Amino acid sequence: MADDRTNELKKLMTIATDLEIPSELRIKSVEQIGRIGTHEALLALLELAASEKLVKKEREIAWKQAGDIIKSGR
């Protein structure tokens, strides 16, 4: 099961960082990463929030999702 989540997280990260994909889809993938809620997902979201390649809105959503994981205590 951990491998499934790791694979899903990798796929979502690929989508979230692919600048050729429309912003709406990248945002949805960031939100999906937040729903995974694991420590690895938190680290991925922090990486996205720090990425200067992404637009500000996408970085802010990644930051918010990371904060939600921290607040939930998962």
N, CA, C and O atoms as a MOPAC input file, in Angstrom:
PM7 MOZYME 1SCF
protein

 N      0.82100 1    -1.19200 1     0.00000 1
 C      0.00000 1     0.00000 1     0.00000 1
 C      0.86600 1     1.25700 1     0.00000 1
 O      0.53900 1     2.24300 1    -0.66200 1
 N      1.95400 1     1.22100 1     0.73100 1
 C      2.85000 1     2.37500 1     0.75300 1
 C      3.42600 1     2.62900 1    -0.63800 1
 O      3.61400 1     3.77500 1    -1.04700 1
 N      3.70300 1     1.53500 1    -1.35900 1
 C      4.21600 1     1.68900 1    -2.71900 1
 C      3.18800 1     2.33600 1    -3.63400 1
 O      3.54300 1     3.13100 1    -4.50300 1
 N      1.90600 1     1.99800 1    -3.44200 1
 C      0.84800 1     2.61100 1    -4.24700 1
 C      0.79300 1     4.11200 1    -4.00500 1
 O      0.68200 1     4.89700 1    -4.94600 1
 N      0.87100 1     4.50400 1    -2.74100 1
 C      0.84100 1     5.94000 1    -2.42900 1
 C      2.08000 1     6.64000 1    -2.96100 1
 O      1.99900 1     7.77000 1    -3.44300 1
 N      3.21900 1     5.98100 1    -2.87700 1
 C      4.45200 1     6.57300 1    -3.38800 1
 C      4.35200 1     6.76400 1    -4.89400 1
 O      4.74100 1     7.81100 1    -5.41300 1
 N      3.84200 1     5.77700 1    -5.58800 1
 C      3.67000 1     5.89600 1    -7.04300 1
 C      2.67000 1     6.98700 1    -7.39400 1
 O      2.89400 1     7.76900 1    -8.31800 1
 N      1.56600 1     7.03800 1    -6.65500 1
 C      0.56300 1     8.07600 1    -6.89800 1
 C      1.16700 1     9.45300 1    -6.65300 1
 O      0.93500 1    10.38400 1    -7.42400 1
 N      1.93300 1     9.57800 1    -5.58900 1
 C      2.56400 1    10.85200 1    -5.26200 1
 C      3.53600 1    11.27400 1    -6.36400 1
 O      3.57900 1    12.44700 1    -6.73700 1
 N      4.30800 1    10.33400 1    -6.88100 1
 C      5.24000 1    10.64100 1    -7.96400 1
 C      4.50000 1    11.11700 1    -9.21300 1
 O      4.92000 1    12.07400 1    -9.86300 1
 N      3.40300 1    10.44600 1    -9.54100 1
 C      2.61600 1    10.83100 1   -10.71000 1
 C      2.02900 1    12.22800 1   -10.52900 1
 O      2.06200 1    13.04700 1   -11.44700 1
 N      1.49300 1    12.49200 1    -9.34200 1
 C      0.91000 1    13.80300 1    -9.07400 1
 C      1.97100 1    14.90600 1    -9.09600 1
 O      1.71000 1    16.01200 1    -9.56900 1
 N      3.15200 1    14.60500 1    -8.59000 1
 C      4.24000 1    15.58300 1    -8.62700 1
 C      4.65500 1    15.87800 1   -10.07300 1
 O      4.96300 1    17.01700 1   -10.42200 1
 N      4.65700 1    14.84000 1   -10.89900 1
 C      4.99000 1    15.03500 1   -12.30900 1
 C      3.98700 1    15.97700 1   -12.96000 1
 O      4.36700 1    16.87400 1   -13.71300 1
 N      2.71900 1    15.77400 1   -12.67100 1
 C      1.67300 1    16.64000 1   -13.22500 1
 C      1.81000 1    18.05300 1   -12.66900 1
 O      1.72300 1    19.02600 1   -13.41800 1
 N      2.02200 1    18.17000 1   -11.36800 1
 C      2.07900 1    19.48100 1   -10.71400 1
 C      3.24600 1    20.33300 1   -11.20800 1
 O      3.17900 1    21.56100 1   -11.15400 1
 N      4.30600 1    19.70100 1   -11.68400 1
 C      5.47800 1    20.45600 1   -12.11800 1
 C      5.61400 1    20.57600 1   -13.63100 1
 O      6.54100 1    21.22100 1   -14.12000 1
 N      4.69800 1    19.95900 1   -14.37500 1
 C      4.75400 1    20.01300 1   -15.83800 1
 C      4.09200 1    21.29800 1   -16.31900 1
 O      2.86700 1    21.42000 1   -16.31100 1
 N      4.90800 1    22.24200 1   -16.73400 1
 C      4.39000 1    23.55100 1   -17.13500 1
 C      3.65200 1    23.53000 1   -18.46800 1
 O      3.05700 1    24.53400 1   -18.86000 1
 N      3.68500 1    22.41000 1   -19.16200 1
 C      2.94200 1    22.28900 1   -20.41800 1
 C      1.48800 1    21.88000 1   -20.17000 1
 O      0.65700 1    21.94800 1   -21.07600 1
 N      1.18800 1    21.45900 1   -18.95300 1
 C     -0.17600 1    21.08500 1   -18.57100 1
 C     -0.89100 1    22.34400 1   -18.08300 1
 O     -0.28000 1    23.17300 1   -17.40900 1
 N     -2.17900 1    22.50100 1   -18.41400 1
 C     -2.91600 1    23.69300 1   -17.96300 1
 C     -2.88200 1    23.84500 1   -16.42700 1
 O     -2.84800 1    22.86300 1   -15.68400 1
 N     -2.89200 1    25.08400 1   -15.99800 1
 C     -2.80100 1    25.41500 1   -14.57400 1
 C     -3.88200 1    24.74400 1   -13.73900 1
 O     -3.61900 1    24.31600 1   -12.61500 1
 N     -5.10300 1    24.64700 1   -14.27900 1
 C     -6.19700 1    24.03400 1   -13.51400 1
 C     -5.86500 1    22.59100 1   -13.13600 1
 O     -6.15000 1    22.15600 1   -12.02100 1
 N     -5.26900 1    21.85900 1   -14.06100 1
 C     -4.91600 1    20.46600 1   -13.79000 1
 C     -3.75800 1    20.37500 1   -12.80400 1
 O     -3.73000 1    19.48400 1   -11.95500 1
 N     -2.80400 1    21.29300 1   -12.91500 1
 C     -1.69600 1    21.29600 1   -11.95800 1
 C     -2.21300 1    21.59300 1   -10.55300 1
 O     -1.76200 1    20.98800 1    -9.58100 1
 N     -3.15800 1    22.52200 1   -10.44700 1
 C     -3.73800 1    22.85800 1    -9.14500 1
 C     -4.48300 1    21.66000 1    -8.57400 1
 O     -4.37900 1    21.37700 1    -7.38100 1
 N     -5.23400 1    20.95300 1    -9.41400 1
 C     -5.95100 1    19.76300 1    -8.93300 1
 C     -4.98200 1    18.70300 1    -8.42800 1
 O     -5.26500 1    18.02400 1    -7.44200 1
 N     -3.85500 1    18.55700 1    -9.08900 1
 C     -2.88000 1    17.56900 1    -8.62600 1
 C     -2.27400 1    17.98800 1    -7.28700 1
 O     -2.00700 1    17.13800 1    -6.43800 1
 N     -2.05800 1    19.27100 1    -7.09400 1
 C     -1.55600 1    19.76700 1    -5.80500 1
 C     -2.57700 1    19.47400 1    -4.70900 1
 O     -2.21100 1    19.05100 1    -3.61300 1
 N     -3.83600 1    19.69600 1    -4.99800 1
 C     -4.88500 1    19.41400 1    -4.02300 1
 C     -4.96100 1    17.91500 1    -3.70900 1
 O     -5.19200 1    17.52900 1    -2.56300 1
 N     -4.76500 1    17.07700 1    -4.72600 1
 C     -4.74900 1    15.62400 1    -4.50500 1
 C     -3.57700 1    15.21200 1    -3.61700 1
 O     -3.71000 1    14.33000 1    -2.76800 1
 N     -2.43900 1    15.85100 1    -3.81800 1
 C     -1.28300 1    15.56700 1    -2.96200 1
 C     -1.63400 1    15.89900 1    -1.51500 1
 O     -1.28000 1    15.15900 1    -0.59800 1
 N     -2.33000 1    17.01400 1    -1.31700 1
 C     -2.75700 1    17.38800 1     0.03400 1
 C     -3.68600 1    16.35800 1     0.64400 1
 O     -3.63800 1    16.11900 1     1.85000 1
 N     -4.52600 1    15.74900 1    -0.16600 1
 C     -5.45600 1    14.72800 1     0.34100 1
 C     -4.74000 1    13.44400 1     0.74900 1
 O     -5.24100 1    12.70100 1     1.59300 1
 N     -3.58600 1    13.17800 1     0.16700 1
 C     -2.82300 1    11.98700 1     0.56900 1
 C     -2.43800 1    12.11300 1     2.03800 1
 O     -2.56500 1    11.16200 1     2.80900 1
 N     -1.96900 1    13.29100 1     2.41200 1
 C     -1.77500 1    13.60600 1     3.81800 1
 C     -0.62000 1    12.94300 1     4.54600 1
 O     -0.54400 1    13.02800 1     5.77100 1
 N      0.27400 1    12.28900 1     3.83600 1
 C      1.40200 1    11.63300 1     4.49700 1
 C      2.56100 1    12.61400 1     4.66900 1
 O      2.53600 1    13.73300 1     4.15800 1
 N      3.56700 1    12.16200 1     5.39900 1
 C      4.77400 1    12.96900 1     5.57400 1
 C      5.42600 1    13.24300 1     4.21500 1
 O      5.90100 1    14.35000 1     3.95900 1
 N      5.44400 1    12.24200 1     3.36300 1
 C      6.02100 1    12.40000 1     2.02600 1
 C      5.23100 1    13.42500 1     1.20800 1
 O      5.80700 1    14.20900 1     0.45400 1
 N      3.91500 1    13.40700 1     1.36500 1
 C      3.07800 1    14.39200 1     0.67500 1
 C      3.37200 1    15.79600 1     1.19000 1
 O      3.42400 1    16.74900 1     0.41400 1
 N      3.56100 1    15.92000 1     2.49100 1
 C      3.90900 1    17.21800 1     3.08400 1
 C      5.21000 1    17.73300 1     2.49000 1
 O      5.30200 1    18.90000 1     2.10800 1
 N      6.20800 1    16.87700 1     2.41100 1
 C      7.49000 1    17.29000 1     1.84100 1
 C      7.34600 1    17.68100 1     0.37000 1
 O      7.96500 1    18.64200 1    -0.08700 1
 N      6.53200 1    16.93900 1    -0.35800 1
 C      6.29700 1    17.26200 1    -1.77100 1
 C      5.62600 1    18.62200 1    -1.90800 1
 O      5.98300 1    19.40900 1    -2.78300 1
 N      4.66000 1    18.89600 1    -1.04900 1
 C      3.96900 1    20.19000 1    -1.09900 1
 C      4.91000 1    21.33800 1    -0.76000 1
 O      4.84300 1    22.40200 1    -1.37600 1
 N      5.77300 1    21.12800 1     0.20500 1
 C      6.74900 1    22.16300 1     0.55400 1
 C      7.72000 1    22.40300 1    -0.59700 1
 O      8.13500 1    23.53400 1    -0.84800 1
 N      8.07200 1    21.33600 1    -1.28600 1
 C      8.93400 1    21.47000 1    -2.46800 1
 C      8.22900 1    22.28200 1    -3.55700 1
 O      8.84400 1    23.13000 1    -4.20400 1
 N      6.94600 1    22.01700 1    -3.75300 1
 C      6.18100 1    22.77600 1    -4.74800 1
 C      6.04800 1    24.23800 1    -4.34600 1
 O      6.16600 1    25.13200 1    -5.18500 1
 N      5.80600 1    24.47900 1    -3.07500 1
 C      5.65800 1    25.85800 1    -2.59500 1
 C      6.95000 1    26.64900 1    -2.77700 1
 O      6.90900 1    27.86500 1    -2.96300 1
 N      8.08400 1    25.97800 1    -2.72800 1
 C      9.37400 1    26.64400 1    -2.88000 1
 C      9.81400 1    26.76700 1    -4.33900 1
 O     10.78500 1    27.46100 1    -4.63900 1
 N      9.11200 1    26.10300 1    -5.23300 1
 C      9.50900 1    26.09300 1    -6.64300 1
 C      9.21200 1    27.43100 1    -7.31000 1
 O      8.06700 1    27.88300 1    -7.34600 1
 N     10.24400 1    28.04600 1    -7.82800 1
 C     10.07200 1    29.32500 1    -8.52100 1
 C      9.53600 1    29.14400 1    -9.93300 1
 O      9.18900 1    30.12400 1   -10.59400 1
 N      9.46400 1    27.89800 1   -10.40500 1
 C      8.93600 1    27.62200 1   -11.74300 1
 C      7.41700 1    27.78800 1   -11.78500 1
 O      6.86000 1    28.18800 1   -12.80700 1
 N      6.74800 1    27.47800 1   -10.66500 1
 C      5.29300 1    27.52700 1   -10.62500 1
 C      4.81800 1    28.97000 1   -10.43900 1
 O      5.54100 1    29.81400 1    -9.91000 1
 N      3.59600 1    29.23100 1   -10.88300 1
 C      3.02700 1    30.56400 1   -10.68700 1
 C      2.64500 1    30.74100 1    -9.21700 1
 O      2.48600 1    29.77000 1    -8.47800 1
 N      2.50600 1    31.97300 1    -8.82400 1
 C      2.27200 1    32.30500 1    -7.41000 1
 C      1.04700 1    31.57800 1    -6.84000 1
 O      1.09800 1    31.06100 1    -5.72400 1
 N     -0.04000 1    31.53700 1    -7.59700 1
 C     -1.26800 1    30.90300 1    -7.11700 1
 C     -1.03600 1    29.42500 1    -6.79600 1
 O     -1.50400 1    28.92700 1    -5.77200 1
 N     -0.31900 1    28.73600 1    -7.66800 1
 C     -0.04000 1    27.31500 1    -7.44600 1
 C      0.83700 1    27.12000 1    -6.21200 1
 O      0.62400 1    26.18600 1    -5.43900 1
 N      1.80800 1    27.98700 1    -6.03000 1
 C      2.68600 1    27.90600 1    -4.85900 1
 C      1.89400 1    28.16400 1    -3.57700 1
 O      2.11200 1    27.49800 1    -2.56500 1
 N      0.98300 1    29.12300 1    -3.62000 1
 C      0.15800 1    29.42400 1    -2.44400 1
 C     -0.75700 1    28.25100 1    -2.08900 1
 O     -0.94900 1    27.94900 1    -0.91100 1
 N     -1.31200 1    27.60000 1    -3.08800 1
 C     -2.17200 1    26.44100 1    -2.83300 1
 C     -1.35200 1    25.31000 1    -2.22700 1
 O     -1.81300 1    24.63900 1    -1.30400 1
 N     -0.14600 1    25.09100 1    -2.73400 1
 C      0.72000 1    24.05900 1    -2.16400 1
 C      1.03200 1    24.38400 1    -0.70300 1
 O      1.01800 1    23.49500 1     0.14800 1
 N      1.31000 1    25.64500 1    -0.41600 1
 C      1.59800 1    26.07300 1     0.96000 1
 C      0.38500 1    25.83900 1     1.86300 1
 O      0.52900 1    25.35800 1     2.98700 1
 N     -0.80900 1    26.18000 1     1.37100 1
 C     -2.02500 1    25.98200 1     2.15300 1
 C     -2.26200 1    24.49900 1     2.41900 1
 O     -2.60400 1    24.11100 1     3.53600 1
 N     -2.08200 1    23.67400 1     1.39500 1
 C     -2.27600 1    22.23700 1     1.56600 1
 C     -1.27700 1    21.67200 1     2.58600 1
 O     -1.63400 1    20.81700 1     3.39800 1
 N     -0.04600 1    22.14400 1     2.54300 1
 C      0.96500 1    21.70000 1     3.51600 1
 C      0.53600 1    22.10800 1     4.92500 1
 O      0.66200 1    21.32500 1     5.86700 1
 N      0.03800 1    23.31600 1     5.06400 1
 C     -0.43900 1    23.78100 1     6.37200 1
 C     -1.59700 1    22.95700 1     6.88200 1
 O     -1.69700 1    22.69100 1     8.08000 1
 N     -2.47500 1    22.55000 1     5.97900 1
 C     -3.61800 1    21.71400 1     6.37700 1
 C     -3.16000 1    20.35300 1     6.89600 1
 O     -3.73000 1    19.82400 1     7.85000 1
 N     -2.13100 1    19.78900 1     6.26600 1
 C     -1.58800 1    18.51200 1     6.73800 1
 C     -0.99600 1    18.68500 1     8.13900 1
 O     -1.20200 1    17.84500 1     9.01400 1
 N     -0.27300 1    19.76300 1     8.34000 1
 C      0.33900 1    20.00600 1     9.64700 1
 C     -0.74200 1    20.19800 1    10.71400 1
 O     -0.64100 1    19.64500 1    11.80900 1
 N     -1.76800 1    20.97900 1    10.39500 1
 C     -2.83600 1    21.22900 1    11.35300 1
 C     -3.60400 1    19.96100 1    11.71600 1
 O     -4.05100 1    19.79300 1    12.85100 1
 N     -3.74900 1    19.08000 1    10.74100 1
 C     -4.51600 1    17.85700 1    11.00000 1
 C     -3.73800 1    16.86500 1    11.85600 1
 O     -4.32300 1    15.94400 1    12.42500 1
 N     -2.43200 1    17.04700 1    11.95000 1
 C     -1.61300 1    16.16100 1    12.76100 1
 C     -1.40500 1    14.78500 1    12.15500 1
 O     -1.07100 1    13.84000 1    12.86900 1
 N     -1.60100 1    14.65800 1    10.82900 1
 C     -1.41000 1    13.35200 1    10.17100 1
 C      0.04000 1    13.03300 1    10.02200 1
 O      0.38800 1    11.97800 1     9.49200 1

